[in-house]
Amino acid sequence: MTYSLTPDGRYLVVRGRLWRAANPGLAPEVREAWVRRLMAARRAVGQARRSGNHEALARAGKAVDEAKVALGERGPVWWEDGAPDLNRHLVKNSPYAAWFERGDGESGL
């Protein structure tokens, strides 16, 4: 899947929607550790769904959320300039609309 990163690095644009990017200020080893935990938690979600284990699904979902908060993709924003969180907003309804419409947001990464 291709996606674009907004010019300020705060969001990924996927199918016209903004998704908060991970905090670029995280140390590489910290980021890698949390990404590994996130991927393991996502695998656990899939296993729990396939097995129908609701308790395991809840635990795995909490682990996914914990990792995403640690990465900065959820929870408090990681930037400090007071800009609002536009996570999950349509890019066309955001301050990034003109940038995206110019085609700057379609190059993919």
Phi, psi and omega per residue, in radians:
M1 nan 2.382 3.063
T2 -1.727 2.614 3.115
Y3 -2.616 2.900 3.119
S4 -2.078 2.611 3.051
L5 -1.806 2.275 3.134
T6 -1.067 2.734 -3.080
P7 -0.960 -0.534 3.140
D8 -1.536 -0.028 3.086
G9 1.320 0.197 -3.072
R10 -1.494 -0.479 -3.033
Y11 -2.366 2.636 2.899
L12 -1.710 2.509 3.060
V13 -1.882 2.030 -3.135
V14 -2.196 2.063 -3.128
R15 0.861 0.766 3.049
G16 1.390 0.138 -3.114
R17 -2.116 2.505 3.115
L18 -1.488 2.310 3.072
W19 -2.234 2.249 -3.063
R20 -1.073 2.296 3.104
A21 -1.418 2.803 3.071
A22 -1.163 2.701 -3.139
N23 -1.141 2.009 -3.132
P24 -1.239 -0.174 3.130
G25 -1.462 -0.073 3.109
L26 -1.228 2.466 3.053
A27 -1.088 2.485 -3.092
P28 -0.925 -0.719 -3.113
E29 -1.217 -0.570 3.086
V30 -1.204 -0.815 3.121
R31 -1.021 -0.845 -3.123
E32 -1.048 -0.722 3.134
A33 -1.101 -0.771 -3.140
W34 -1.218 -0.607 3.090
V35 -1.139 -0.712 3.078
R36 -1.056 -0.764 3.119
R37 -1.122 -0.688 3.109
L38 -1.086 -0.807 -3.130
M39 -1.120 -0.695 3.092
A40 -1.116 -0.716 3.132
A41 -1.151 -0.676 3.102
R42 -1.144 -0.676 3.067
R43 -1.098 -0.696 3.124
A44 -1.126 -0.635 3.069
V45 -1.042 -0.841 -3.141
G46 -1.064 -0.774 3.128
Q47 -1.099 -0.735 -3.136
A48 -1.148 -0.687 3.101
R49 -1.118 -0.791 -3.127
R50 -1.105 -0.605 -3.111
S51 -1.514 -0.224 -3.117
G52 1.316 0.314 -3.112
N53 -1.511 1.769 -3.050
H54 -1.209 -0.601 3.117
E55 -1.187 -0.755 3.109
A56 -1.142 -0.628 3.109
L57 -1.116 -0.739 3.113
A58 -1.114 -0.753 3.117
R59 -1.105 -0.763 -3.131
A60 -1.153 -0.700 3.096
G61 -1.075 -0.698 3.094
K62 -1.147 -0.649 3.112
A63 -1.163 -0.676 3.072
V64 -1.085 -0.825 -3.130
D65 -1.071 -0.758 3.126
E66 -1.019 -0.785 -3.131
A67 -1.155 -0.735 -3.123
K68 -1.157 -0.643 3.067
V69 -1.149 -0.776 3.136
A70 -1.088 -0.596 3.116
L71 -1.369 -0.248 -3.129
G72 1.615 0.091 -3.125
E73 -1.403 -0.308 3.080
R74 -2.401 3.017 3.117
G75 1.371 -2.719 -3.125
P76 -1.062 2.522 3.122
V77 -1.171 2.674 -3.124
W78 -1.624 -0.202 3.096
W79 -1.541 2.777 -2.976
E80 -2.107 0.276 -3.095
D81 -1.657 0.102 3.102
G82 1.461 0.020 3.121
A83 -1.121 2.500 -3.116
P84 -1.216 2.813 3.067
D85 -1.521 2.084 -3.139
L86 -1.842 0.343 -3.129
N87 -0.924 2.306 3.118
R88 1.294 0.030 3.066
H89 -1.303 2.662 3.010
L90 -1.248 2.352 -3.109
V91 -1.071 -0.572 -3.128
K92 -1.161 -0.330 3.127
N93 -1.847 0.426 -3.048
S94 -2.218 2.992 3.061
P95 -1.116 -0.190 3.129
Y96 -1.576 0.023 -3.033
A97 -1.002 -0.852 -3.104
A98 -1.111 -0.752 3.088
W99 -1.004 -0.806 -3.104
F100 -1.186 -0.745 -3.125
E101 -1.134 -0.525 3.084
R102 -1.166 -0.220 -3.124
G103 1.654 -0.031 3.127
D104 -1.149 -0.398 -3.091
G105 -1.654 0.217 -3.084
E106 -1.969 0.143 -3.078
S107 -1.296 -0.462 -3.100
G108 1.346 2.891 3.113
L109 -2.181 nan nan
